[in-house]
């Protein structure tokens, strides 16, 4: 058995059952989405819309849940991360598809839970809870109530730009801190917490910080037809396209970088082989020269012996 085969078997033996990994993605996504919905709705109602508060707690939530489930599934919790992991070979395609389904179901479950747990009254309607919680742009942006009074709206172009940039930061951090089998490294939780915190700070004023299609989908379904300025499901496509586009960009860079690194190593290998072959040829030549010298000496000695016999 070769060392490569032994390593592969060891990794395979360490891998958790698929059911357990998918379950971890489901439960982890539920916890993350529920916590973020609660932070944005209840937290904003009590403390006001505070971007620093929301960004910090969002990062902490992702970091904490990554610590809990990172050793089981690699703690992807985001369809964009799963797409990038599939494209770069860190996650099998079937596993990745099941992860994405579990992530979305977790987000929907969290949306259902927050929908039925939030108290409402004639003065405090569900719309008030949902305005800082749903993801949207233009009239659904969390900044619309402030900027709209000055004739300024945060439209789709800006929404796409900030979501793609934040998505690149998150996906790149996820790929950088997982190994070739998609398993978490020691700094994975910290990196993801920082990435999501920064991403939230960049995007929250514009889009409410989707960053994650599962998070955007879960609340959009239950905020539909609740009297928001625009229906969340009509804008949901942006919060799927942007993260997946970011995942494709990061995966392409990783793949190209890997190909360039492989090509750079090829000449060194060829030179080494040439040197070995050259040394082998020189060695064979030296041996051949030595054999020729020995044969010449034997012939000279035999000739001297024949001359001595003739003279006698």
N, C-alpha and C positions, 0 to 999 in steps of 0.2 A: 504494500500500500504506500502510495506517495504521500509527501507532506501536504500537497494541495488537496488530495482526497480526504486525508485525515481532518484537515481544517474544515472542509465542506461538511463532512459528517458531523463534526462537533457543532457547527452552527445550526445544522438541521435538527440535531437533538435538542439544542437549547431553545429552538423556536417554539413558542406557545401554540396550542391548538387554534385553528382558525376561528372556531366558535367563541373561544375566550377573547381573542383579539378583536373580533367584530363587536362582541358585547362591551369590551372596554371602550371602543370608539363611540358606541351608542350612549353608554352611561356618562362618559366623559363629556360628550357634546351636550347632553341634557344639562349637566351641572353648569358647564360654561355658559350656555345660552340663558338658562334660568337666572344665573347670577348677574349676567350683563343686563337682562331685561329688568331685573329688580333694581339694579344700580341706577339705570337710566330713568325708570319710572318713579319708584319710591324715593330713591336718593335725590332726584331732581326736585321732587315735590317738597321734600324737607329742607334741602340745602340750596335749592336753586340749581340752574344749569351751570355747572362748574367743570370746565374742560379738564383742568388739572386733576380734579377729584375722579372724574370718569376715566381718564387715561391711566392714572396710577392704579386704580382698582381693577381695570380691565387687564392690565399687564400682570398684576398679582394673581388674578383668577386663572389666567392661562398658565402661569408658572406653577401654581399650586396643583392644578389638575394634571399637568405634565409630570410632575414629581410622582403623583399617585399612580398614573397609568403608563408612564414612559417605558417601564421594563416589560410591559405586556404587549402593547401594540406599536410602540414607537411614538405614541401620543400625537397623531396627526391632527385629528379633530377639525379638519378644514378640507373640503373637496379640492381646493387649489393645491394644497400640499400633497394630497394623495395623487392628483394628476401629475405633478412634477416628479413624485417618487416613482410612478409607473413609467414615465417617459425616460427616466435615467436608470431604470432597472433596479431600483432599491426595493420596490414592491411589485409582486406579481400582479398581472392585470386583473385576474379574478378577485384577488384579495383587495386590490384598490377599489374595484367597483363595489364590492360589499361594504368596504369602509365608508364610501361616499353615501351609500344608501343608509347605513347606520347613522352617520353624522346628520343627515337631513331629517331622519326620523327623530333623532334626539332633539334637534332644534324645534321640530313641530310639537313634540311632547312638551318642551319647555314653554312654547308659545301658548299651548292649551292650558297649561298649569297657571301661568301668570294671568291669562285671560279670565279664568274663573276664580282666582284668588284675590284679585284687586277689587277693593270695595268701590262702589259708585253711588252717586246720589243725584238729585236734580242739579245741584251746584257743581259737583265733581263728576263729570261724565267720563266714559271710557276714552273719549277723544283726548281729554286732558292728560290722562296717563300715557297714551300712545304717542303723542306729538314728539316728546324727546326720545322715544324708544325705537320707533320705526326708522328704517333707512329710506332716504329719498333725497331728491334734489329739487331745485326751483321752489315751488310753493310748499313742498314737503320737507325742505331743508330746515334744520333746527334753528337756523339763523334768519329764516324768512320773516318771522315776527318783528325782528329788530331791523334788519336791512331793508325789508319791504317798505318801511315808512320813508326811506330815502330814495326809493325808486331803483334799488339794486337787488338783483336776484342772483343766486349761485346756480347756474344752469348746468346742462348735461356735459358740456365740454370740460368744465372744471371738475365736475364729479368724476368723469372718466380718468382725468389726469391724476387726481389725488389717490383714487382707488388703485390704479395701476402701480404708481410709485410705492404706495404702502404695501401692495401685494408682493412686489419684487423684494422688498426688505424682509417680509415675513417668510416667503418661500425660500429665499436664499439662506436665511438664518436656519430654517428647518433642514435644508439639504446639507448645510455646512456642519451641523452638529449631530448628524446621524451617520452611522457607518454604512458600508456597502449593502447590508441586509436591512437597512431602515431602522435599526435599533438605536436607541438614544445613547449619546455619549454623556459624560459627566456634566458638561456645561449646557446641555440641551434645554433644561427648564429655565435657566437664567436667560439664555439667548432668546427663547420664545417670549418670555415675559417682557424683556426689553423691546423686542420687535413689535409685539402687539401694543405695548404702551406708546411707542413712537408712532406706529401706524394710526392709533386712535387720536393722538394729538394732531396729526396731519389732516385727518379726514373728518373728524367729528363736526366741526363747524359747517362743513359742506354737505356731508351725506349722513351724518349720524354714526359714522364709523362702522360700515358693514364689515369689510375686511375678510369676511367668511360667508360664502353663499348659504351655508346651513343656518347661520345666525340671522341673516336677512330673510330667509324663507320662513322660518318658524314664526316670526312676529308678523310678517306681511299677511299671512293667511288669516290670522285672527284679528288684524286691524282693518281688514277689508270691510267696506260698507259701515264704517263707524263714524262717518262724518268728517274725515280728514280732508285737507284741502285738495289732495289728489289721491286716487286709490293706489295703495302700495304695490299691489300685484302688477299694475301697469308699468311700474318703474323697476320691477324686480330683475328684469333681464340684464340691466346694467351691472348689478351686483353678483351676477354669475359670469358674465363675459369678461369683466375687468380682472378678477382674480385668476380665472383660467388663462387669460392672455398673459398675465404676469408669470404664471407657472410655466407656460410654454417658452417665454423669453429666457427665464432662468435655466430651464432644462436645456435649451439650445446652447446657451453659453457653456454649461457644464459639459455637454457632449462634445462641443468643438474643442474646448480646452483639453479634454481627455484625448481626443484624436491628435492634437498638436503635440501633446506630451509623449504619446506613443511613437510618433514619427521621429521625434528628437532622439529617442532611445535606440532607434534602429541603426543609425550609422555607427554608434559606439559598439554595438553588438557585432556588426560586420567587421569593424577594425579589429576587435578582439579575436574573432574567428580567423581573420587573415594573419594576425600575429602568431596565433597558435599553429596554423598551417605552415607559416613561414619557418617557425622554429622547428617544426617537425621535419620539413624538407631539409633545413640546414643540418639537423641532427643526422638524418639519413645520409646526407652527402658526406658528413664527417666520418661516419662509420664506414662508408664505402671507400673513402680515401685511406682510412686506416687499414682496411683489408687489402687494398692495392699495395700499400707500403709493405705489409707483411709478406705478401706474395713475392714482391721484388727482392726482399732480403733473402727469402728461401731460395729463389732462383740463383742469386749471386753466390750463396754458400754452396749450392750443388755444383755450380760451374767450377769453383775453386777445388772442390773435392775431386772432380773428374780430372782436372789438370794435374793434381798431385799423383793420381793413379797412373796416368800416362807417363809422367816423368820417371816414375819408378820402374 
